[in-house]
Amino acid sequence: MVLFINACVRDMSRTKRLADRMLKRLNGPVCEIRLDKVSFPTADQAFLDLRDELVQKGNLDHPLLAFARQFAEADTVVVAAPYWDLSFPAALKQYFEQINAVGVTFSYSPEGIPVGMCRAKSLYYVTTAGGPIINGEYGFGYVKALAGGYYGIDDVRLIKAEGLDIQGTDTEAILRRAERDIDEMPLSLA
């Protein structure tokens, strides 16, 4: 199953357009989470205490851990996150706060090093930006670090189209080039 984490909010989202192309390319059953439709619980002291208690007691079927279980069980992950204010929409950060659950998405070795527990071998991060993406990967770098450092997903790829709103730019040509890149991208064999 492909888990599609959709942080797009605009009806005519260019990021969603590219993500849809990637999902079509992956050609499998898709489970979509529309982050703009989710009301996440606040990751406050009570939330963290409850999550820790659930994991400690082995109560991993609790609804509080549903997003974490779903993420851990996905075969492939596609994240669609427009580039906003040098990062991604806040709802995506809230989502990661929900799935960072010791005992579900990762564990720790005896030396205290995170060990991934997720099934997915590939994560595709899709983004678009009206201007240039500063340093090439704000937002993406965070997701890549979590995926590789905690979840055990080593094949993390950035799919981007930037400079879409610069005056005189052929926006459609940039998007078509990104779509061609998706079409020609070698997919993970894992």
C-alpha positions as CSV (number, residue, x, y, z in Angstrom):
1,M,0.0,0.0,0.0
2,V,1.2,3.5,-0.9
3,L,0.6,6.0,1.9
4,F,-0.1,9.4,0.5
5,I,0.4,12.2,3.0
6,N,-1.2,15.2,1.4
7,A,-0.4,18.6,2.9
8,C,-1.8,20.6,-0.1
9,V,-4.7,22.9,0.6
10,R,-5.3,24.7,-2.8
11,D,-7.8,23.4,-5.2
12,M,-5.4,23.7,-8.2
13,S,-2.3,22.7,-6.2
14,R,0.8,22.3,-8.4
15,T,2.3,20.1,-5.7
16,K,-0.7,17.8,-5.8
17,R,-0.5,17.7,-9.6
18,L,3.1,16.3,-9.4
19,A,2.2,14.0,-6.5
20,D,-0.7,12.6,-8.5
21,R,1.8,11.8,-11.3
22,M,4.1,10.1,-8.8
23,L,1.1,8.0,-7.4
24,K,0.1,7.0,-10.9
25,R,3.7,5.9,-11.6
26,L,3.8,3.8,-8.4
27,N,0.6,2.1,-9.7
28,G,-0.7,0.5,-6.5
29,P,-3.4,0.9,-3.9
30,V,-3.2,4.3,-2.3
31,C,-4.3,5.4,1.2
32,E,-4.5,9.2,1.3
33,I,-4.3,11.3,4.5
34,R,-5.5,14.9,3.7
35,L,-3.8,16.8,6.5
36,D,-6.1,19.8,6.1
37,K,-9.0,17.5,7.1
38,V,-7.3,16.2,10.3
39,S,-7.6,17.8,13.7
40,F,-4.5,16.6,15.5
41,P,-4.4,16.4,19.3
42,T,-1.9,18.9,20.7
43,A,1.4,17.3,21.5
44,D,1.5,18.6,25.0
45,Q,2.5,16.9,28.3
46,A,-0.7,14.9,28.6
47,F,-0.4,13.6,25.0
48,L,3.3,12.6,25.5
49,D,2.5,10.9,28.8
50,L,-0.4,9.0,27.3
51,R,1.7,7.9,24.3
52,D,4.6,6.8,26.5
53,E,2.2,4.9,28.7
54,L,0.5,3.1,25.8
55,V,3.8,2.0,24.3
56,Q,5.1,0.9,27.7
57,K,2.0,-1.2,28.3
58,G,2.1,-2.6,24.7
59,N,-1.3,-1.0,23.9
60,L,-0.3,-0.3,20.4
61,D,-3.9,-0.7,19.1
62,H,-5.0,2.5,20.8
63,P,-6.4,5.2,18.4
64,L,-3.7,7.6,19.5
65,L,-1.2,5.5,17.7
66,A,-3.3,4.9,14.5
67,F,-1.3,7.3,12.3
68,A,2.0,5.8,13.5
69,R,0.8,2.2,12.8
70,Q,-0.4,3.2,9.4
71,F,2.9,4.8,8.5
72,A,4.9,1.9,9.9
73,E,2.8,-0.6,7.7
74,A,3.0,1.3,4.4
75,D,5.0,-0.2,1.6
76,T,5.9,3.2,0.1
77,V,5.3,6.8,1.3
78,V,4.6,9.9,-0.9
79,V,4.5,13.3,0.8
80,A,3.0,16.2,-1.0
81,A,4.1,19.4,0.7
82,P,4.2,22.8,-0.9
83,Y,7.2,25.0,-0.1
84,W,6.0,27.6,2.4
85,D,8.1,30.1,4.3
86,L,11.3,28.1,3.9
87,S,9.7,24.8,4.9
88,F,6.3,23.0,4.6
89,P,2.8,23.5,6.0
90,A,2.6,23.2,9.8
91,A,0.1,20.3,9.5
92,L,2.9,18.1,8.2
93,K,5.0,18.8,11.4
94,Q,1.9,18.0,13.5
95,Y,1.6,14.7,11.5
96,F,5.2,13.8,12.3
97,E,4.6,14.5,16.0
98,Q,1.8,11.9,15.9
99,I,3.9,9.2,14.2
100,N,7.1,9.5,16.2
101,A,6.3,6.7,18.5
102,V,8.9,4.5,20.1
103,G,7.9,0.9,19.6
104,V,5.8,1.7,16.5
105,T,7.8,3.6,13.9
106,F,11.3,3.2,15.6
107,S,13.0,1.8,18.6
108,Y,16.3,2.4,20.3
109,S,19.4,0.1,20.2
110,P,21.1,-0.6,23.6
111,E,23.5,2.2,22.7
112,G,20.6,4.6,22.3
113,I,20.7,4.8,18.5
114,P,17.3,4.9,16.7
115,V,16.4,1.8,14.7
116,G,13.7,2.1,12.1
117,M,10.7,-0.2,12.3
118,C,8.9,0.9,9.2
119,R,8.2,-1.4,6.2
120,A,8.6,1.2,3.5
121,K,11.9,1.3,1.7
122,S,11.1,4.5,-0.3
123,L,9.7,7.9,0.5
124,Y,9.0,10.4,-2.3
125,Y,8.8,14.1,-1.2
126,V,7.0,16.2,-3.7
127,T,7.1,20.0,-3.5
128,T,6.7,23.1,-5.6
129,A,7.7,26.7,-5.0
130,G,6.8,30.1,-6.5
131,G,10.4,31.2,-6.1
132,P,13.7,29.3,-5.7
133,I,14.0,26.8,-2.9
134,I,16.7,28.3,-0.7
135,N,19.7,25.9,-0.4
136,G,17.7,23.4,-2.4
137,E,16.1,21.4,0.4
138,Y,14.5,23.3,3.3
139,G,11.7,21.1,4.6
140,F,12.9,18.1,2.6
141,G,16.0,17.9,4.7
142,Y,14.0,17.5,7.9
143,V,11.8,14.7,6.4
144,K,14.9,13.0,5.0
145,A,16.6,13.0,8.4
146,L,13.5,11.5,10.1
147,A,13.0,8.9,7.4
148,G,16.6,7.7,7.3
149,G,17.6,8.4,10.9
150,Y,14.5,7.1,12.7
151,Y,12.1,5.2,10.4
152,G,14.6,3.1,8.5
153,I,13.6,4.4,5.1
154,D,16.9,4.9,3.2
155,D,15.6,5.7,-0.3
156,V,14.3,9.3,0.2
157,R,13.8,11.3,-3.0
158,L,13.0,14.9,-3.7
159,I,10.7,15.8,-6.6
160,K,10.5,19.5,-7.0
161,A,9.4,22.3,-9.4
162,E,10.6,25.7,-8.3
163,G,10.5,29.3,-9.7
164,L,6.9,28.9,-10.8
165,D,5.8,32.4,-10.0
166,I,8.8,34.4,-11.2
167,Q,7.7,37.0,-13.8
168,G,8.3,35.8,-17.3
169,T,8.6,32.1,-16.3
170,D,7.0,29.4,-18.4
171,T,5.3,27.7,-15.4
172,E,3.7,25.0,-17.5
173,A,7.1,24.1,-19.0
174,I,8.6,23.8,-15.5
175,L,5.8,21.5,-14.4
176,R,6.0,19.4,-17.5
177,R,9.8,19.0,-17.0
178,A,9.1,17.8,-13.4
179,E,6.5,15.3,-14.7
180,R,9.0,14.0,-17.2
181,D,11.5,13.6,-14.4
182,I,8.9,11.6,-12.5
183,D,8.2,9.4,-15.5
184,E,11.9,8.7,-16.1
185,M,12.8,8.2,-12.4
186,P,14.0,4.7,-11.6
187,L,11.8,3.3,-8.9
188,S,13.1,1.4,-5.9
189,L,13.1,-2.3,-6.4
190,A,12.5,-2.9,-2.7
